[in-house]
Amino acid sequence: MAKLSITVNKTRCIGSGDCVETAPAVFQLDDEGKSEVVNASGADDSIIVSAARSCPVKAITVVDEAGVQLFPPPKK
């Protein structure tokens, strides 16, 4: 399991909770109903990326330890 950098764009987040459903040990909703990362190593990398993909507004960015953006895919 690589060390991932996970960020949530709070401005973009609509609080759908899909990420929490997919990776509850990694994400939770804060007092404002926005997603936040509570444990970046709380699930396998594939589950964390799946949680980011589940976000309907693409508010979650996942970058691996080498600096490669796993999600969303970098624009070319």
N, CA, C and O atoms as a Maestro MAE file, in Angstrom:
{
 s_m_m2io_version
 :::
 2.0.0
}

f_m_ct {
 s_m_title
 :::
 protein
 m_atom[304] {
  # First column is atom index #
  i_m_mmod_type
  r_m_x_coord
  r_m_y_coord
  r_m_z_coord
  i_m_residue_number
  s_m_chain_name
  s_m_pdb_residue_name
  s_m_pdb_atom_name
  i_m_atomic_number
  :::
  1 25 0.846 -1.174 0.000 1 A "MET " " N  " 7
  2 3 0.000 0.000 0.000 1 A "MET " " CA " 6
  3 2 0.893 1.239 0.000 1 A "MET " " C  " 6
  4 15 1.663 1.469 0.933 1 A "MET " " O  " 8
  5 25 0.776 2.015 -1.043 2 A "ALA " " N  " 7
  6 3 1.561 3.241 -1.147 2 A "ALA " " CA " 6
  7 2 0.939 4.320 -0.268 2 A "ALA " " C  " 6
  8 15 -0.240 4.256 0.082 2 A "ALA " " O  " 8
  9 25 1.744 5.298 0.077 3 A "LYS " " N  " 7
  10 3 1.216 6.427 0.840 3 A "LYS " " CA " 6
  11 2 0.583 7.399 -0.145 3 A "LYS " " C  " 6
  12 15 1.254 7.927 -1.032 3 A "LYS " " O  " 8
  13 25 -0.702 7.626 0.019 4 A "LEU " " N  " 7
  14 3 -1.423 8.504 -0.889 4 A "LEU " " CA " 6
  15 2 -1.690 9.844 -0.237 4 A "LEU " " C  " 6
  16 15 -1.883 9.941 0.975 4 A "LEU " " O  " 8
  17 25 -1.698 10.871 -1.061 5 A "SER " " N  " 7
  18 3 -2.117 12.198 -0.626 5 A "SER " " CA " 6
  19 2 -3.541 12.378 -1.137 5 A "SER " " C  " 6
  20 15 -3.789 12.320 -2.341 5 A "SER " " O  " 8
  21 25 -4.471 12.596 -0.217 6 A "ILE " " N  " 7
  22 3 -5.877 12.717 -0.568 6 A "ILE " " CA " 6
  23 2 -6.356 14.092 -0.129 6 A "ILE " " C  " 6
  24 15 -6.206 14.466 1.034 6 A "ILE " " O  " 8
  25 25 -6.931 14.840 -1.060 7 A "THR " " N  " 7
  26 3 -7.470 16.144 -0.712 7 A "THR " " CA " 6
  27 2 -8.914 16.243 -1.179 7 A "THR " " C  " 6
  28 15 -9.298 15.689 -2.209 7 A "THR " " O  " 8
  29 25 -9.695 16.962 -0.395 8 A "VAL " " N  " 7
  30 3 -11.095 17.200 -0.739 8 A "VAL " " CA " 6
  31 2 -11.264 18.697 -0.985 8 A "VAL " " C  " 6
  32 15 -10.922 19.516 -0.132 8 A "VAL " " O  " 8
  33 25 -11.786 19.042 -2.141 9 A "ASN " " N  " 7
  34 3 -12.085 20.430 -2.466 9 A "ASN " " CA " 6
  35 2 -13.421 20.760 -1.791 9 A "ASN " " C  " 6
  36 15 -14.486 20.412 -2.301 9 A "ASN " " O  " 8
  37 25 -13.350 21.432 -0.645 10 A "LYS " " N  " 7
  38 3 -14.556 21.715 0.149 10 A "LYS " " CA " 6
  39 2 -15.529 22.632 -0.581 10 A "LYS " " C  " 6
  40 15 -16.734 22.573 -0.338 10 A "LYS " " O  " 8
  41 25 -15.023 23.475 -1.469 11 A "THR " " N  " 7
  42 3 -15.893 24.360 -2.231 11 A "THR " " CA " 6
  43 2 -16.733 23.549 -3.216 11 A "THR " " C  " 6
  44 15 -17.912 23.832 -3.426 11 A "THR " " O  " 8
  45 25 -16.116 22.553 -3.804 12 A "ARG " " N  " 7
  46 3 -16.796 21.724 -4.802 12 A "ARG " " CA " 6
  47 2 -17.676 20.650 -4.156 12 A "ARG " " C  " 6
  48 15 -18.702 20.276 -4.725 12 A "ARG " " O  " 8
  49 25 -17.292 20.150 -2.981 13 A "CYS " " N  " 7
  50 3 -18.002 19.047 -2.317 13 A "CYS " " CA " 6
  51 2 -19.464 19.423 -2.055 13 A "CYS " " C  " 6
  52 15 -19.757 20.517 -1.572 13 A "CYS " " O  " 8
  53 25 -20.381 18.494 -2.383 14 A "ILE " " N  " 7
  54 3 -21.804 18.708 -2.131 14 A "ILE " " CA " 6
  55 2 -22.322 17.821 -1.008 14 A "ILE " " C  " 6
  56 15 -23.518 17.825 -0.713 14 A "ILE " " O  " 8
  57 25 -21.426 17.059 -0.378 15 A "GLY " " N  " 7
  58 3 -21.811 16.233 0.761 15 A "GLY " " CA " 6
  59 2 -22.682 15.039 0.405 15 A "GLY " " C  " 6
  60 15 -23.537 14.642 1.197 15 A "GLY " " O  " 8
  61 25 -22.482 14.463 -0.769 16 A "SER " " N  " 7
  62 3 -23.296 13.318 -1.194 16 A "SER " " CA " 6
  63 2 -23.060 12.096 -0.301 16 A "SER " " C  " 6
  64 15 -23.949 11.263 -0.126 16 A "SER " " O  " 8
  65 25 -21.854 12.000 0.259 17 A "GLY " " N  " 7
  66 3 -21.529 10.887 1.152 17 A "GLY " " CA " 6
  67 2 -21.112 9.618 0.434 17 A "GLY " " C  " 6
  68 15 -20.878 8.598 1.082 17 A "GLY " " O  " 8
  69 25 -21.013 9.654 -0.893 18 A "ASP " " N  " 7
  70 3 -20.612 8.455 -1.635 18 A "ASP " " CA " 6
  71 2 -19.222 7.978 -1.225 18 A "ASP " " C  " 6
  72 15 -18.976 6.775 -1.137 18 A "ASP " " O  " 8
  73 25 -18.318 8.916 -0.977 19 A "CYS " " N  " 7
  74 3 -16.955 8.547 -0.574 19 A "CYS " " CA " 6
  75 2 -16.969 7.875 0.800 19 A "CYS " " C  " 6
  76 15 -16.220 6.929 1.044 19 A "CYS " " O  " 8
  77 25 -17.819 8.368 1.686 20 A "VAL " " N  " 7
  78 3 -17.930 7.792 3.035 20 A "VAL " " CA " 6
  79 2 -18.481 6.371 2.945 20 A "VAL " " C  " 6
  80 15 -18.029 5.475 3.658 20 A "VAL " " O  " 8
  81 25 -19.461 6.172 2.062 21 A "GLU " " N  " 7
  82 3 -20.024 4.835 1.869 21 A "GLU " " CA " 6
  83 2 -18.981 3.867 1.344 21 A "GLU " " C  " 6
  84 15 -18.931 2.710 1.762 21 A "GLU " " O  " 8
  85 25 -18.142 4.345 0.420 22 A "THR " " N  " 7
  86 3 -17.143 3.490 -0.219 22 A "THR " " CA " 6
  87 2 -15.949 3.224 0.699 22 A "THR " " C  " 6
  88 15 -15.443 2.103 0.744 22 A "THR " " O  " 8
  89 25 -15.499 4.235 1.423 23 A "ALA " " N  " 7
  90 3 -14.314 4.105 2.283 23 A "ALA " " CA " 6
  91 2 -14.566 4.798 3.630 23 A "ALA " " C  " 6
  92 15 -13.996 5.856 3.893 23 A "ALA " " O  " 8
  93 25 -15.411 4.212 4.479 24 A "PRO " " N  " 7
  94 3 -15.772 4.873 5.744 24 A "PRO " " CA " 6
  95 2 -14.616 5.058 6.725 24 A "PRO " " C  " 6
  96 15 -14.690 5.916 7.605 24 A "PRO " " O  " 8
  97 25 -13.553 4.272 6.590 25 A "ALA " " N  " 7
  98 3 -12.404 4.437 7.480 25 A "ALA " " CA " 6
  99 2 -11.490 5.571 7.013 25 A "ALA " " C  " 6
  100 15 -10.580 5.974 7.738 25 A "ALA " " O  " 8
  101 25 -11.732 6.086 5.802 26 A "VAL " " N  " 7
  102 3 -10.897 7.137 5.226 26 A "VAL " " CA " 6
  103 2 -11.610 8.490 5.266 26 A "VAL " " C  " 6
  104 15 -11.011 9.507 5.616 26 A "VAL " " O  " 8
  105 25 -12.889 8.488 4.904 27 A "PHE " " N  " 7
  106 3 -13.658 9.737 4.797 27 A "PHE " " CA " 6
  107 2 -14.794 9.783 5.810 27 A "PHE " " C  " 6
  108 15 -15.333 8.750 6.210 27 A "PHE " " O  " 8
  109 25 -15.146 10.993 6.214 28 A "GLN " " N  " 7
  110 3 -16.369 11.220 6.970 28 A "GLN " " CA " 6
  111 2 -16.852 12.630 6.635 28 A "GLN " " C  " 6
  112 15 -16.103 13.449 6.103 28 A "GLN " " O  " 8
  113 25 -18.108 12.890 6.954 29 A "LEU " " N  " 7
  114 3 -18.654 14.219 6.716 29 A "LEU " " CA " 6
  115 2 -18.400 15.074 7.945 29 A "LEU " " C  " 6
  116 15 -18.577 14.623 9.076 29 A "LEU " " O  " 8
  117 25 -17.982 16.316 7.712 30 A "ASP " " N  " 7
  118 3 -17.702 17.228 8.821 30 A "ASP " " CA " 6
  119 2 -18.994 17.896 9.301 30 A "ASP " " C  " 6
  120 15 -20.083 17.541 8.851 30 A "ASP " " O  " 8
  121 25 -18.870 18.852 10.206 31 A "ASP " " N  " 7
  122 3 -20.032 19.533 10.774 31 A "ASP " " CA " 6
  123 2 -20.851 20.301 9.738 31 A "ASP " " C  " 6
  124 15 -22.031 20.580 9.950 31 A "ASP " " O  " 8
  125 25 -20.213 20.640 8.613 32 A "GLU " " N  " 7
  126 3 -20.909 21.367 7.546 32 A "GLU " " CA " 6
  127 2 -21.455 20.425 6.479 32 A "GLU " " C  " 6
  128 15 -21.997 20.872 5.468 32 A "GLU " " O  " 8
  129 25 -21.309 19.107 6.707 33 A "GLY " " N  " 7
  130 3 -21.798 18.131 5.739 33 A "GLY " " CA " 6
  131 2 -20.882 17.932 4.552 33 A "GLY " " C  " 6
  132 15 -21.291 17.379 3.531 33 A "GLY " " O  " 8
  133 25 -19.641 18.381 4.682 34 A "LYS " " N  " 7
  134 3 -18.647 18.229 3.615 34 A "LYS " " CA " 6
  135 2 -17.710 17.080 3.961 34 A "LYS " " C  " 6
  136 15 -17.445 16.809 5.133 34 A "LYS " " O  " 8
  137 25 -17.218 16.417 2.938 35 A "SER " " N  " 7
  138 3 -16.306 15.298 3.142 35 A "SER " " CA " 6
  139 2 -14.956 15.789 3.661 35 A "SER " " C  " 6
  140 15 -14.483 16.869 3.308 35 A "SER " " O  " 8
  141 25 -14.356 14.961 4.506 36 A "GLU " " N  " 7
  142 3 -12.990 15.227 4.970 36 A "GLU " " CA " 6
  143 2 -12.264 13.907 5.130 36 A "GLU " " C  " 6
  144 15 -12.881 12.866 5.355 36 A "GLU " " O  " 8
  145 25 -10.945 13.961 5.012 37 A "VAL " " N  " 7
  146 3 -10.111 12.777 5.169 37 A "VAL " " CA " 6
  147 2 -9.789 12.632 6.650 37 A "VAL " " C  " 6
  148 15 -9.253 13.552 7.269 37 A "VAL " " O  " 8
  149 25 -10.121 11.468 7.219 38 A "VAL " " N  " 7
  150 3 -9.825 11.226 8.630 38 A "VAL " " CA " 6
  151 2 -8.680 10.235 8.817 38 A "VAL " " C  " 6
  152 15 -8.039 10.214 9.869 38 A "VAL " " O  " 8
  153 25 -8.419 9.404 7.787 39 A "ASN " " N  " 7
  154 3 -7.330 8.442 7.879 39 A "ASN " " CA " 6
  155 2 -6.912 8.047 6.457 39 A "ASN " " C  " 6
  156 15 -7.525 7.171 5.846 39 A "ASN " " O  " 8
  157 25 -5.878 8.691 5.944 40 A "ALA " " N  " 7
  158 3 -5.447 8.470 4.562 40 A "ALA " " CA " 6
  159 2 -4.968 7.047 4.301 40 A "ALA " " C  " 6
  160 15 -4.879 6.633 3.145 40 A "ALA " " O  " 8
  161 25 -4.659 6.298 5.343 41 A "SER " " N  " 7
  162 3 -4.223 4.912 5.157 41 A "SER " " CA " 6
  163 2 -5.277 3.930 5.679 41 A "SER " " C  " 6
  164 15 -4.955 2.792 6.022 41 A "SER " " O  " 8
  165 25 -6.520 4.372 5.737 42 A "GLY " " N  " 7
  166 3 -7.594 3.555 6.307 42 A "GLY " " CA " 6
  167 2 -8.191 2.517 5.372 42 A "GLY " " C  " 6
  168 15 -9.086 1.772 5.772 42 A "GLY " " O  " 8
  169 25 -7.716 2.453 4.134 43 A "ALA " " N  " 7
  170 3 -8.223 1.467 3.175 43 A "ALA " " CA " 6
  171 2 -7.157 1.228 2.115 43 A "ALA " " C  " 6
  172 15 -6.202 1.994 1.990 43 A "ALA " " O  " 8
  173 25 -7.337 0.158 1.359 44 A "ASP " " N  " 7
  174 3 -6.427 -0.119 0.251 44 A "ASP " " CA " 6
  175 2 -6.505 1.015 -0.767 44 A "ASP " " C  " 6
  176 15 -7.525 1.692 -0.895 44 A "ASP " " O  " 8
  177 25 -5.411 1.203 -1.480 45 A "ASP " " N  " 7
  178 3 -5.349 2.266 -2.477 45 A "ASP " " CA " 6
  179 2 -6.488 2.178 -3.483 45 A "ASP " " C  " 6
  180 15 -7.077 3.194 -3.853 45 A "ASP " " O  " 8
  181 25 -6.799 0.960 -3.926 46 A "SER " " N  " 7
  182 3 -7.860 0.788 -4.933 46 A "SER " " CA " 6
  183 2 -9.215 1.242 -4.395 46 A "SER " " C  " 6
  184 15 -10.026 1.781 -5.148 46 A "SER " " O  " 8
  185 25 -9.467 1.035 -3.121 47 A "ILE " " N  " 7
  186 3 -10.729 1.472 -2.516 47 A "ILE " " CA " 6
  187 2 -10.763 2.993 -2.399 47 A "ILE " " C  " 6
  188 15 -11.804 3.611 -2.621 47 A "ILE " " O  " 8
  189 25 -9.628 3.594 -2.053 48 A "ILE " " N  " 7
  190 3 -9.560 5.053 -1.952 48 A "ILE " " CA " 6
  191 2 -9.806 5.691 -3.320 48 A "ILE " " C  " 6
  192 15 -10.539 6.674 -3.425 48 A "ILE " " O  " 8
  193 25 -9.200 5.139 -4.354 49 A "VAL " " N  " 7
  194 3 -9.425 5.667 -5.706 49 A "VAL " " CA " 6
  195 2 -10.886 5.449 -6.110 49 A "VAL " " C  " 6
  196 15 -11.482 6.322 -6.740 49 A "VAL " " O  " 8
  197 25 -11.467 4.309 -5.761 50 A "SER " " N  " 7
  198 3 -12.887 4.061 -6.044 50 A "SER " " CA " 6
  199 2 -13.775 5.076 -5.335 50 A "SER " " C  " 6
  200 15 -14.768 5.541 -5.894 50 A "SER " " O  " 8
  201 25 -13.415 5.413 -4.110 51 A "ALA " " N  " 7
  202 3 -14.179 6.417 -3.362 51 A "ALA " " CA " 6
  203 2 -14.096 7.771 -4.053 51 A "ALA " " C  " 6
  204 15 -15.094 8.486 -4.140 51 A "ALA " " O  " 8
  205 25 -12.912 8.126 -4.544 52 A "ALA " " N  " 7
  206 3 -12.756 9.391 -5.274 52 A "ALA " " CA " 6
  207 2 -13.586 9.367 -6.554 52 A "ALA " " C  " 6
  208 15 -14.220 10.360 -6.912 52 A "ALA " " O  " 8
  209 25 -13.576 8.236 -7.233 53 A "ARG " " N  " 7
  210 3 -14.369 8.102 -8.470 53 A "ARG " " CA " 6
  211 2 -15.864 8.198 -8.189 53 A "ARG " " C  " 6
  212 15 -16.626 8.651 -9.042 53 A "ARG " " O  " 8
  213 25 -16.285 7.779 -7.011 54 A "SER " " N  " 7
  214 3 -17.716 7.782 -6.688 54 A "SER " " CA " 6
  215 2 -18.260 9.189 -6.455 54 A "SER " " C  " 6
  216 15 -19.475 9.390 -6.452 54 A "SER " " O  " 8
  217 25 -17.379 10.154 -6.263 55 A "CYS " " N  " 7
  218 3 -17.809 11.531 -6.008 55 A "CYS " " CA " 6
  219 2 -18.474 12.103 -7.258 55 A "CYS " " C  " 6
  220 15 -17.847 12.175 -8.315 55 A "CYS " " O  " 8
  221 25 -19.744 12.511 -7.144 56 A "PRO " " N  " 7
  222 3 -20.454 13.004 -8.334 56 A "PRO " " CA " 6
  223 2 -19.928 14.333 -8.881 56 A "PRO " " C  " 6
  224 15 -20.196 14.675 -10.032 56 A "PRO " " O  " 8
  225 25 -19.181 15.082 -8.067 57 A "VAL " " N  " 7
  226 3 -18.659 16.375 -8.524 57 A "VAL " " CA " 6
  227 2 -17.134 16.395 -8.621 57 A "VAL " " C  " 6
  228 15 -16.529 17.451 -8.804 57 A "VAL " " O  " 8
  229 25 -16.519 15.219 -8.496 58 A "LYS " " N  " 7
  230 3 -15.056 15.079 -8.603 58 A "LYS " " CA " 6
  231 2 -14.318 16.044 -7.675 58 A "LYS " " C  " 6
  232 15 -13.406 16.757 -8.094 58 A "LYS " " O  " 8
  233 25 -14.733 16.051 -6.409 59 A "ALA " " N  " 7
  234 3 -14.131 16.949 -5.422 59 A "ALA " " CA " 6
  235 2 -12.901 16.346 -4.739 59 A "ALA " " C  " 6
  236 15 -12.231 17.025 -3.961 59 A "ALA " " O  " 8
  237 25 -12.603 15.084 -5.022 60 A "ILE " " N  " 7
  238 3 -11.503 14.391 -4.341 60 A "ILE " " CA " 6
  239 2 -10.349 14.173 -5.308 60 A "ILE " " C  " 6
  240 15 -10.536 13.672 -6.416 60 A "ILE " " O  " 8
  241 25 -9.149 14.557 -4.872 61 A "THR " " N  " 7
  242 3 -7.932 14.338 -5.653 61 A "THR " " CA " 6
  243 2 -7.056 13.348 -4.902 61 A "THR " " C  " 6
  244 15 -6.853 13.472 -3.694 61 A "THR " " O  " 8
  245 25 -6.538 12.360 -5.635 62 A "VAL " " N  " 7
  246 3 -5.662 11.348 -5.048 62 A "VAL " " CA " 6
  247 2 -4.342 11.356 -5.813 62 A "VAL " " C  " 6
  248 15 -4.320 11.212 -7.035 62 A "VAL " " O  " 8
  249 25 -3.237 11.528 -5.074 63 A "VAL " " N  " 7
  250 3 -1.893 11.567 -5.657 63 A "VAL " " CA " 6
  251 2 -1.045 10.532 -4.930 63 A "VAL " " C  " 6
  252 15 -1.083 10.441 -3.703 63 A "VAL " " O  " 8
  253 25 -0.271 9.743 -5.699 64 A "ASP " " N  " 7
  254 3 0.576 8.735 -5.041 64 A "ASP " " CA " 6
  255 2 1.871 9.361 -4.545 64 A "ASP " " C  " 6
  256 15 2.128 10.544 -4.770 64 A "ASP " " O  " 8
  257 25 2.683 8.556 -3.868 65 A "GLU " " N  " 7
  258 3 3.895 9.082 -3.239 65 A "GLU " " CA " 6
  259 2 4.940 9.557 -4.235 65 A "GLU " " C  " 6
  260 15 5.851 10.301 -3.870 65 A "GLU " " O  " 8
  261 25 4.821 9.137 -5.492 66 A "ALA " " N  " 7
  262 3 5.743 9.595 -6.534 66 A "ALA " " CA " 6
  263 2 5.262 10.899 -7.172 66 A "ALA " " C  " 6
  264 15 5.927 11.448 -8.050 66 A "ALA " " O  " 8
  265 25 4.104 11.390 -6.727 67 A "GLY " " N  " 7
  266 3 3.572 12.632 -7.267 67 A "GLY " " CA " 6
  267 2 2.674 12.448 -8.479 67 A "GLY " " C  " 6
  268 15 2.301 13.421 -9.136 67 A "GLY " " O  " 8
  269 25 2.331 11.207 -8.774 68 A "VAL " " N  " 7
  270 3 1.456 10.918 -9.912 68 A "VAL " " CA " 6
  271 2 0.007 11.044 -9.465 68 A "VAL " " C  " 6
  272 15 -0.413 10.418 -8.492 68 A "VAL " " O  " 8
  273 25 -0.750 11.859 -10.188 69 A "GLN " " N  " 7
  274 3 -2.156 12.037 -9.851 69 A "GLN " " CA " 6
  275 2 -2.941 10.838 -10.360 69 A "GLN " " C  " 6
  276 15 -3.011 10.597 -11.565 69 A "GLN " " O  " 8
  277 25 -3.533 10.083 -9.430 70 A "LEU " " N  " 7
  278 3 -4.289 8.893 -9.780 70 A "LEU " " CA " 6
  279 2 -5.730 9.218 -10.143 70 A "LEU " " C  " 6
  280 15 -6.322 8.589 -11.020 70 A "LEU " " O  " 8
  281 25 -6.285 10.211 -9.455 71 A "PHE " " N  " 7
  282 3 -7.650 10.660 -9.756 71 A "PHE " " CA " 6
  283 2 -7.820 12.090 -9.323 71 A "PHE " " C  " 6
  284 15 -7.303 12.466 -8.271 71 A "PHE " " O  " 8
  285 25 -8.524 12.913 -10.084 72 A "PRO " " N  " 7
  286 3 -8.937 12.598 -11.457 72 A "PRO " " CA " 6
  287 2 -7.724 12.518 -12.368 72 A "PRO " " C  " 6
  288 15 -6.664 13.062 -12.058 72 A "PRO " " O  " 8
  289 25 -7.888 11.835 -13.496 73 A "PRO " " N  " 7
  290 3 -6.743 11.723 -14.410 73 A "PRO " " CA " 6
  291 2 -6.260 13.112 -14.827 73 A "PRO " " C  " 6
  292 15 -7.076 13.981 -15.136 73 A "PRO " " O  " 8
  293 25 -4.958 13.327 -14.839 74 A "PRO " " N  " 7
  294 3 -4.447 14.644 -15.242 74 A "PRO " " CA " 6
  295 2 -4.857 14.964 -16.678 74 A "PRO " " C  " 6
  296 15 -4.916 14.083 -17.536 74 A "PRO " " O  " 8
  297 25 -5.141 16.248 -16.918 75 A "LYS " " N  " 7
  298 3 -5.497 16.669 -18.270 75 A "LYS " " CA " 6
  299 2 -4.248 16.744 -19.124 75 A "LYS " " C  " 6
  300 15 -3.186 17.160 -18.662 75 A "LYS " " O  " 8
  301 25 -4.385 16.345 -20.348 76 A "LYS " " N  " 7
  302 3 -3.215 16.329 -21.248 76 A "LYS " " CA " 6
  303 2 -3.178 17.550 -22.104 76 A "LYS " " C  " 6
  304 15 -2.268 17.705 -22.918 76 A "LYS " " O  " 8
  :::
 }
 m_bond[303] {
  # First column is bond index #
  i_m_from
  i_m_to
  i_m_order
  :::
  1 1 2 1
  2 2 3 1
  3 3 4 2
  4 3 5 1
  5 5 6 1
  6 6 7 1
  7 7 8 2
  8 7 9 1
  9 9 10 1
  10 10 11 1
  11 11 12 2
  12 11 13 1
  13 13 14 1
  14 14 15 1
  15 15 16 2
  16 15 17 1
  17 17 18 1
  18 18 19 1
  19 19 20 2
  20 19 21 1
  21 21 22 1
  22 22 23 1
  23 23 24 2
  24 23 25 1
  25 25 26 1
  26 26 27 1
  27 27 28 2
  28 27 29 1
  29 29 30 1
  30 30 31 1
  31 31 32 2
  32 31 33 1
  33 33 34 1
  34 34 35 1
  35 35 36 2
  36 35 37 1
  37 37 38 1
  38 38 39 1
  39 39 40 2
  40 39 41 1
  41 41 42 1
  42 42 43 1
  43 43 44 2
  44 43 45 1
  45 45 46 1
  46 46 47 1
  47 47 48 2
  48 47 49 1
  49 49 50 1
  50 50 51 1
  51 51 52 2
  52 51 53 1
  53 53 54 1
  54 54 55 1
  55 55 56 2
  56 55 57 1
  57 57 58 1
  58 58 59 1
  59 59 60 2
  60 59 61 1
  61 61 62 1
  62 62 63 1
  63 63 64 2
  64 63 65 1
  65 65 66 1
  66 66 67 1
  67 67 68 2
  68 67 69 1
  69 69 70 1
  70 70 71 1
  71 71 72 2
  72 71 73 1
  73 73 74 1
  74 74 75 1
  75 75 76 2
  76 75 77 1
  77 77 78 1
  78 78 79 1
  79 79 80 2
  80 79 81 1
  81 81 82 1
  82 82 83 1
  83 83 84 2
  84 83 85 1
  85 85 86 1
  86 86 87 1
  87 87 88 2
  88 87 89 1
  89 89 90 1
  90 90 91 1
  91 91 92 2
  92 91 93 1
  93 93 94 1
  94 94 95 1
  95 95 96 2
  96 95 97 1
  97 97 98 1
  98 98 99 1
  99 99 100 2
  100 99 101 1
  101 101 102 1
  102 102 103 1
  103 103 104 2
  104 103 105 1
  105 105 106 1
  106 106 107 1
  107 107 108 2
  108 107 109 1
  109 109 110 1
  110 110 111 1
  111 111 112 2
  112 111 113 1
  113 113 114 1
  114 114 115 1
  115 115 116 2
  116 115 117 1
  117 117 118 1
  118 118 119 1
  119 119 120 2
  120 119 121 1
  121 121 122 1
  122 122 123 1
  123 123 124 2
  124 123 125 1
  125 125 126 1
  126 126 127 1
  127 127 128 2
  128 127 129 1
  129 129 130 1
  130 130 131 1
  131 131 132 2
  132 131 133 1
  133 133 134 1
  134 134 135 1
  135 135 136 2
  136 135 137 1
  137 137 138 1
  138 138 139 1
  139 139 140 2
  140 139 141 1
  141 141 142 1
  142 142 143 1
  143 143 144 2
  144 143 145 1
  145 145 146 1
  146 146 147 1
  147 147 148 2
  148 147 149 1
  149 149 150 1
  150 150 151 1
  151 151 152 2
  152 151 153 1
  153 153 154 1
  154 154 155 1
  155 155 156 2
  156 155 157 1
  157 157 158 1
  158 158 159 1
  159 159 160 2
  160 159 161 1
  161 161 162 1
  162 162 163 1
  163 163 164 2
  164 163 165 1
  165 165 166 1
  166 166 167 1
  167 167 168 2
  168 167 169 1
  169 169 170 1
  170 170 171 1
  171 171 172 2
  172 171 173 1
  173 173 174 1
  174 174 175 1
  175 175 176 2
  176 175 177 1
  177 177 178 1
  178 178 179 1
  179 179 180 2
  180 179 181 1
  181 181 182 1
  182 182 183 1
  183 183 184 2
  184 183 185 1
  185 185 186 1
  186 186 187 1
  187 187 188 2
  188 187 189 1
  189 189 190 1
  190 190 191 1
  191 191 192 2
  192 191 193 1
  193 193 194 1
  194 194 195 1
  195 195 196 2
  196 195 197 1
  197 197 198 1
  198 198 199 1
  199 199 200 2
  200 199 201 1
  201 201 202 1
  202 202 203 1
  203 203 204 2
  204 203 205 1
  205 205 206 1
  206 206 207 1
  207 207 208 2
  208 207 209 1
  209 209 210 1
  210 210 211 1
  211 211 212 2
  212 211 213 1
  213 213 214 1
  214 214 215 1
  215 215 216 2
  216 215 217 1
  217 217 218 1
  218 218 219 1
  219 219 220 2
  220 219 221 1
  221 221 222 1
  222 222 223 1
  223 223 224 2
  224 223 225 1
  225 225 226 1
  226 226 227 1
  227 227 228 2
  228 227 229 1
  229 229 230 1
  230 230 231 1
  231 231 232 2
  232 231 233 1
  233 233 234 1
  234 234 235 1
  235 235 236 2
  236 235 237 1
  237 237 238 1
  238 238 239 1
  239 239 240 2
  240 239 241 1
  241 241 242 1
  242 242 243 1
  243 243 244 2
  244 243 245 1
  245 245 246 1
  246 246 247 1
  247 247 248 2
  248 247 249 1
  249 249 250 1
  250 250 251 1
  251 251 252 2
  252 251 253 1
  253 253 254 1
  254 254 255 1
  255 255 256 2
  256 255 257 1
  257 257 258 1
  258 258 259 1
  259 259 260 2
  260 259 261 1
  261 261 262 1
  262 262 263 1
  263 263 264 2
  264 263 265 1
  265 265 266 1
  266 266 267 1
  267 267 268 2
  268 267 269 1
  269 269 270 1
  270 270 271 1
  271 271 272 2
  272 271 273 1
  273 273 274 1
  274 274 275 1
  275 275 276 2
  276 275 277 1
  277 277 278 1
  278 278 279 1
  279 279 280 2
  280 279 281 1
  281 281 282 1
  282 282 283 1
  283 283 284 2
  284 283 285 1
  285 285 286 1
  286 286 287 1
  287 287 288 2
  288 287 289 1
  289 289 290 1
  290 290 291 1
  291 291 292 2
  292 291 293 1
  293 293 294 1
  294 294 295 1
  295 295 296 2
  296 295 297 1
  297 297 298 1
  298 298 299 1
  299 299 300 2
  300 299 301 1
  301 301 302 1
  302 302 303 1
  303 303 304 2
  :::
 }
}
